[in-house]
């Protein structure tokens, strides 16, 4: 009896893990769990990121970092469907809305894969921890050519 229970437990565990790793189609409805008002801490300050529900072939977000009671910078982000895939694009702004990138320049993160709990772009990954928590991992290029991956832990 005990061995049957262990066999069943192993089977169900492997089935659940296989579903979590299954590659999903590059459609916005498969990443709709990102939508919401998220708050966390990073870069020594308070972070806030607000993602819209999918509509019109895109999702949009705003981000801000607050250090010592003042905004350090903002971002405007979009994820949009393009050529049977998704792309995440963003622009940075100082506290006074002066842009970091040139007028027509965006920072682009092409999609690599989607699973039930992860959206992996080239340089940025969203990881669903549960309904009210997610991690975002961002690769930040350093002046010396190295890449530092920064983890943003968010809760709703």
SESEBA-733504 format. One record per residue (C-alpha): x, y, z; residue number from 1. Coordinates in nm, 4 decimals. Last residue first. Layout:
x=X | y=Y | z=Z | k=NUM
...
This chain:
x=0.0145 | y=4.3005 | z=-0.5165 | k=156
x=0.3651 | y=4.1760 | z=-0.4424 | k=155
x=0.6892 | y=4.2280 | z=-0.6318 | k=154
x=1.0415 | y=4.0879 | z=-0.6006 | k=153
x=1.2802 | y=4.2634 | z=-0.8400 | k=152
x=1.5965 | y=4.0624 | z=-0.9032 | k=151
x=1.8932 | y=4.2287 | z=-1.0711 | k=150
x=2.1109 | y=4.0299 | z=-1.3109 | k=149
x=2.4507 | y=4.1966 | z=-1.3528 | k=148
x=2.6140 | y=4.1779 | z=-1.6962 | k=147
x=2.9827 | y=4.2450 | z=-1.7543 | k=146
x=3.1147 | y=4.4826 | z=-2.0179 | k=145
x=3.3138 | y=4.7036 | z=-1.7768 | k=144
x=3.0458 | y=4.9747 | z=-1.7963 | k=143
x=2.7836 | y=4.7295 | z=-1.6680 | k=142
x=2.4951 | y=4.5825 | z=-1.8674 | k=141
x=2.1864 | y=4.5211 | z=-1.6564 | k=140
x=2.0077 | y=4.1883 | z=-1.7015 | k=139
x=1.6635 | y=4.2160 | z=-1.5418 | k=138
x=1.4941 | y=3.9450 | z=-1.3351 | k=137
x=1.1301 | y=4.0075 | z=-1.2423 | k=136
x=0.9859 | y=3.8118 | z=-0.9527 | k=135
x=0.6137 | y=3.7696 | z=-0.8940 | k=134
x=0.3731 | y=3.7650 | z=-0.6010 | k=133
x=-0.0042 | y=3.7919 | z=-0.5564 | k=132
x=-0.1330 | y=3.5014 | z=-0.7666 | k=131
x=0.1745 | y=3.2895 | z=-0.6896 | k=130
x=0.5483 | y=3.2901 | z=-0.7654 | k=129
x=0.4988 | y=3.3939 | z=-1.1274 | k=128
x=0.8376 | y=3.4601 | z=-1.2861 | k=127
x=0.8959 | y=3.7437 | z=-1.5330 | k=126
x=1.2312 | y=3.7324 | z=-1.7132 | k=125
x=1.4289 | y=4.0143 | z=-1.8749 | k=124
x=1.7444 | y=4.0150 | z=-2.0901 | k=123
x=1.6214 | y=3.8152 | z=-2.3916 | k=122
x=1.2597 | y=3.7660 | z=-2.2844 | k=121
x=1.1475 | y=3.4759 | z=-2.0693 | k=120
x=0.7888 | y=3.4658 | z=-1.9473 | k=119
x=0.7570 | y=3.2209 | z=-1.6626 | k=118
x=0.4879 | y=3.0390 | z=-1.4604 | k=117
x=0.2722 | y=2.8597 | z=-1.7189 | k=116
x=0.5601 | y=2.8610 | z=-1.9682 | k=115
x=0.6562 | y=3.1268 | z=-2.2217 | k=114
x=0.9726 | y=3.1376 | z=-2.4311 | k=113
x=1.2456 | y=3.3521 | z=-2.5897 | k=112
x=1.0621 | y=3.6794 | z=-2.6470 | k=111
x=1.2581 | y=3.9751 | z=-2.7821 | k=110
x=1.3646 | y=4.2451 | z=-2.5309 | k=109
x=1.3926 | y=4.5900 | z=-2.6887 | k=108
x=1.5205 | y=4.9152 | z=-2.5356 | k=107
x=1.3568 | y=5.1857 | z=-2.7433 | k=106
x=1.4958 | y=5.4640 | z=-2.9659 | k=105
x=1.2795 | y=5.7034 | z=-3.1701 | k=104
x=1.3194 | y=6.0126 | z=-2.9490 | k=103
x=1.6647 | y=5.9276 | z=-2.8141 | k=102
x=1.6905 | y=5.7200 | z=-2.4967 | k=101
x=1.7286 | y=5.8682 | z=-2.1481 | k=100
x=1.4168 | y=6.0805 | z=-2.1687 | k=99
x=1.3496 | y=6.3973 | z=-1.9693 | k=98
x=1.0380 | y=6.3197 | z=-1.7670 | k=97
x=1.1413 | y=6.5407 | z=-1.4691 | k=96
x=1.2266 | y=6.2382 | z=-1.2483 | k=95
x=1.4440 | y=6.1083 | z=-1.5328 | k=94
x=1.2837 | y=5.8937 | z=-1.8021 | k=93
x=1.3498 | y=5.5436 | z=-1.9365 | k=92
x=1.1904 | y=5.3813 | z=-2.2433 | k=91
x=1.0700 | y=5.0267 | z=-2.2832 | k=90
x=0.9969 | y=4.7468 | z=-2.5288 | k=89
x=0.8902 | y=4.3877 | z=-2.4619 | k=88
x=0.8403 | y=4.1802 | z=-2.7749 | k=87
x=0.5954 | y=3.8991 | z=-2.8401 | k=86
x=0.5803 | y=3.6455 | z=-3.1211 | k=85
x=0.3779 | y=3.5596 | z=-3.4316 | k=84
x=0.5225 | y=3.8594 | z=-3.6224 | k=83
x=0.4499 | y=4.1145 | z=-3.3465 | k=82
x=0.2333 | y=4.0910 | z=-3.0374 | k=81
x=0.3099 | y=4.3642 | z=-2.7920 | k=80
x=0.4603 | y=4.4017 | z=-2.4473 | k=79
x=0.4889 | y=4.7639 | z=-2.3482 | k=78
x=0.6943 | y=4.9558 | z=-2.0947 | k=77
x=0.7142 | y=5.3178 | z=-1.9809 | k=76
x=0.9904 | y=5.3706 | z=-1.7300 | k=75
x=1.0411 | y=5.6230 | z=-1.4522 | k=74
x=1.3438 | y=5.7524 | z=-1.2591 | k=73
x=1.4789 | y=5.8601 | z=-0.9200 | k=72
x=1.1442 | y=5.9682 | z=-0.7739 | k=71
x=1.1848 | y=6.1291 | z=-0.4325 | k=70
x=1.1155 | y=6.0073 | z=-0.0759 | k=69
x=1.4707 | y=5.8902 | z=-0.0049 | k=68
x=1.4768 | y=5.6788 | z=-0.3224 | k=67
x=1.1616 | y=5.6131 | z=-0.5256 | k=66
x=1.1795 | y=5.4014 | z=-0.8409 | k=65
x=0.8960 | y=5.4180 | z=-1.0896 | k=64
x=0.7469 | y=5.1825 | z=-1.3450 | k=63
x=0.4590 | y=5.2231 | z=-1.5881 | k=62
x=0.3116 | y=4.9401 | z=-1.7848 | k=61
x=0.1412 | y=4.8496 | z=-2.1091 | k=60
x=-0.0035 | y=4.5280 | z=-2.2513 | k=59
x=-0.0546 | y=4.4851 | z=-2.6236 | k=58
x=-0.2620 | y=4.3491 | z=-2.9106 | k=57
x=-0.5477 | y=4.5956 | z=-2.8596 | k=56
x=-0.6040 | y=4.4693 | z=-2.5073 | k=55
x=-0.4057 | y=4.2607 | z=-2.2566 | k=54
x=-0.4664 | y=4.3693 | z=-1.8943 | k=53
x=-0.2599 | y=4.6666 | z=-1.7828 | k=52
x=0.0629 | y=4.6476 | z=-1.5819 | k=51
x=0.1513 | y=4.8816 | z=-1.2909 | k=50
x=0.5065 | y=4.8695 | z=-1.1545 | k=49
x=0.6153 | y=5.0286 | z=-0.8264 | k=48
x=0.9602 | y=5.0223 | z=-0.6732 | k=47
x=1.0785 | y=5.1454 | z=-0.3331 | k=46
x=1.4471 | y=5.2170 | z=-0.2839 | k=45
x=1.7973 | y=5.0767 | z=-0.2364 | k=44
x=1.8249 | y=4.9695 | z=-0.6018 | k=43
x=1.5258 | y=4.7409 | z=-0.5495 | k=42
x=1.2145 | y=4.7125 | z=-0.3316 | k=41
x=0.8611 | y=4.5994 | z=-0.4145 | k=40
x=0.5165 | y=4.6961 | z=-0.5375 | k=39
x=0.2929 | y=4.5536 | z=-0.8119 | k=38
x=-0.0395 | y=4.6873 | z=-0.9417 | k=37
x=-0.1804 | y=4.4309 | z=-1.1816 | k=36
x=-0.1373 | y=4.2475 | z=-1.5099 | k=35
x=0.1470 | y=3.9898 | z=-1.5195 | k=34
x=-0.1092 | y=3.7060 | z=-1.5011 | k=33
x=-0.2125 | y=3.8008 | z=-1.8575 | k=32
x=0.0961 | y=3.6156 | z=-1.9851 | k=31
x=-0.0762 | y=3.3387 | z=-2.1828 | k=30
x=-0.3502 | y=3.5805 | z=-2.2953 | k=29
x=-0.0765 | y=3.7883 | z=-2.4588 | k=28
x=0.0055 | y=3.5115 | z=-2.7044 | k=27
x=0.3437 | y=3.3537 | z=-2.7775 | k=26
x=0.2107 | y=2.9963 | z=-2.7567 | k=25
x=0.3012 | y=2.8012 | z=-2.4443 | k=24
x=0.6083 | y=2.5861 | z=-2.3755 | k=23
x=0.5340 | y=2.3176 | z=-2.1165 | k=22
x=0.7588 | y=2.3555 | z=-1.8103 | k=21
x=0.4755 | y=2.3953 | z=-1.5566 | k=20
x=0.2808 | y=2.1107 | z=-1.7219 | k=19
x=0.5801 | y=1.8755 | z=-1.6937 | k=18
x=0.6223 | y=1.9665 | z=-1.3260 | k=17
x=0.2571 | y=1.8832 | z=-1.2542 | k=16
x=0.2840 | y=1.5485 | z=-1.4344 | k=15
x=0.6101 | y=1.4659 | z=-1.2534 | k=14
x=0.4475 | y=1.5335 | z=-0.9170 | k=13
x=0.1386 | y=1.3280 | z=-1.0078 | k=12
x=0.3500 | y=1.0274 | z=-1.1092 | k=11
x=0.5807 | y=1.0511 | z=-0.8062 | k=10
x=0.2827 | y=1.0686 | z=-0.5679 | k=9
x=0.1170 | y=0.7726 | z=-0.7397 | k=8
x=0.4355 | y=0.5629 | z=-0.7082 | k=7
x=0.4741 | y=0.6644 | z=-0.3416 | k=6
x=0.1112 | y=0.5727 | z=-0.2645 | k=5
x=0.1490 | y=0.2362 | z=-0.4398 | k=4
x=0.4652 | y=0.1704 | z=-0.2333 | k=3
x=0.2794 | y=0.2377 | z=0.0941 | k=2
x=0.0000 | y=0.0000 | z=0.0000 | k=1
